[in-house]
Every structure is written in structure tokens, then in C-alpha cells.
Amino acid sequence: MKAILCRRFCSPEQLELADIAEPQAGPGEAVVRIKAAALNFFDTLIIAGKYQHKPPFPFSPAAEFSGVVESIGPGVSEIAPGDRVMGSIGWGAAREAVAVPARQLVKVPDELDFDRAAGLTVTYGTTLYALRLRAALRPGEILVVLGASGGTGLATVEIGRVMGARVIACASSDEKLRFARAHGATDTVNYATEDLRGALRRLGGERGIDVVYDPVGGPYTEAAVRSMAWDGRYLVIGFAAGEIPRLPLNLVLLKNCDIRGVAWGAWARREPDAQRDLMTDIVRWCAQGKLSAHVHAVYPLTQIAAALHAIADRKVMGKIVLRP
């Protein structure tokens, strides 16, 4: 079968298309014939050796996928050959088939196509875990989303709306903000042309911002923390800007606010049953049309370099999907 392989830390152009052996289902595993694999920003880092996880060589990028169960190993009863499924495995999905632990798979209803299903687990899973379990977001609270048009940002705008929050979307262009507003944002801030602190002070009023969802980091973190409400919650998702900010801790004291890490991947490995419960809600909402799971573009497996460059260049609104 065909697979994209990273044989050494490299640029997207140095990834290889190779023929490898078909996977076999071991105990507790299922082989899934992949229909779509979704890429994330961390895929640009993992192939370059800049991510916290460094898989053994050779490996395939792409954590998320959707497809059809082809075979099952001993001890598997919750799924069967022919089932439509989706899942996330950290890396390894940029190929035609993969063997994965069956308990990591979620069934996909017929109403949900493979392209959209492929991109649900990481972005929407991270977001629902962050907003429901880490922030305890309540209806009527003000939620600020930095990087609001990317895959994770879009998921946060949409889930925030479903949970009843007033969503303020922040991004670097008016085009991206129009996209965020079309998907449920109440207010928008262009932090490339407007002072973020001043804008959030204006929109948050005397109360301030209840929850900030930050997958960007860099220069925006301190400005957003200065906008927090009393008992606010600041969610640290990632550092797409490339800079890990240094925060004056006196702000946390003065605001009586919390800085909360969101290590969704580690949590999902520790709590697989709770993760499946989250995904059940996400899949249902998506099938009902409450979540868009917007796909920005679809690339063939052979064009993974172009797909990764689109993500790295911040040109993507929603998700990028590969089709084997």
C-alpha cells in the first residue's frame, strides 16, 4: 500500500511516497481503510523535529482519519468490518490503511461524510474538553478565541456558540473574521490592525472576559490576560505564533484568574472512555448541522507538501484533508 514517510526530520518537500506492507490487526485492534486524513499545525512541527513528541523513523504524519473497518483482531466486539469510523492516533494516518486500537475509534453516522469526519477529533475534541471540562464555560459568559479562523479556532467559535457563550473572534485579517462571524462569532477583533487590549476592554466592558482560548501565544497572551474578568479562565492550547510567552504573574494575582493548560492528547490517552463521550456529542452535533467541520481544501496524498505549506503560511480557514 502507499504511505507518506518521514525518514528523517525534514521539510515537507522531503517527505517520501513509498510502498509498505499492509497492516494486520493484532489483539484489540482494527484495520481501517482510510478514506480521508486530516492535517493539523503540529504536523508541520513533527516532521521537523520541533514537536514535543518525536516518533521513531520512519513514520507518517497526520493524526486524524476517517474510513471503513476492514478487519478486526481478537477481543474486538464494539466494531465490525464495514463500519464507518473516525479516530486520532497522534501520527501515522497519511497512508492507505492503518491498524489502531479499536477503543480509539468512534462510529460515523451516514449523515456525516468522510472528509468532515476526518477533521473532527483533534480540533473539536480539544475544544470541547477545554470549554466543558477545563473552563466550565457557562451560558452567557464571554469567550474570546484567538486565531479564530484556523481549525481549532473555528471549532471553538462553533462549540462556544452551541454552549451559549457570547463569542469574540480574534484573527489577523478581515477575511478571516468574516469567516468566523459566519460560523457563530458575535463580535470580532482584527489584531493586525487594532490594539487587542483596547478592543477587548471595549467589548468586555467593566466585567471583562470570562474565558480566553489561546492556540496562538506570542505577543497576544499578555494583552488578553490583562482583559480577564475576576475569576476568569485562560486556556493555554498551543503556540502557533512560534513564541512561548513569558507572563507577569502579578496579573494572575490582581485578576484572581486562572491559567489552565489544555493537554487534550495526554488526557484522551488517560481517559479514553471520557474522550469517547465527548466525541459522541461532537459527532451528533455535526450530523445535526450545529457544527460545520468546515474543510478548507482537499489534497491527494501526493500533494502533502503543498497542504502542509498552506497550513504553515496561515492560509487555511477550517481543515486541510488528504485523500489516499
SULFEN-V527792 format. One record per backbone hydrogen bond with DSSP energy under -1.0 kcal/mol. NH is the residue of the N-H (numbers start at 1). CO is the residue of the C=O. Records with the same first field share a line. If there is no record, write none. Layout:
NH->CO, CO
This chain:
3->18
4->94
5->16
6->59
10->47
14->11
15->12
16->5
18->3
20->1
28->74
29->26
30->100
31->71
32->98
33->68
34->96
35->66
36->66
37->322
39->320
43->40
44->41
46->42
47->43
50->45
59->6
65->87
66->36
67->85
68->33
69->83
70->31
71->31
73->29
76->73
82->69
83->80
85->67
86->106
87->65
89->63
92->60
93->62
94->61
95->93
96->2
98->32
100->30
102->28
104->101
105->102
106->86
108->84
112->109
117->113
118->114
120->117
124->120
125->120
126->122
127->123
128->124
129->125
130->126
131->127
132->128
133->129
134->129
135->130
137->131
140->164
141->138
143->166
144->211
145->168
146->213
148->170
150->147
154->150
155->151
156->152
157->153
158->154
159->155
160->156
161->157
162->158
163->159
164->161
165->160
166->141
168->143
169->187
170->145
171->189
177->173
178->174
179->175
180->176
181->177
182->178
184->181
185->180
186->167
187->167
189->169
191->171
193->190
194->190
199->195
200->196
201->197
202->198
203->199
204->200
205->201
208->204
209->227
211->142
212->233
213->144
214->235
218->243
220->217
224->220
225->221
226->222
227->224
228->225
229->209
232->229
233->210
234->258
235->212
236->260
237->214
238->214
240->215
241->216
242->239
251->248
253->249
254->250
255->251
257->252
258->232
260->234
262->236
264->262
267->263
268->264
269->265
270->266
271->267
275->271
276->272
277->273
278->274
279->275
280->276
281->277
282->278
283->279
284->280
285->281
286->282
287->283
288->284
289->286
290->285
296->319
297->319
299->321
301->323
303->300
304->301
307->303
308->304
309->305
310->306
311->307
312->308
313->309
314->311
315->310
318->149
319->294
321->297
322->37
323->299
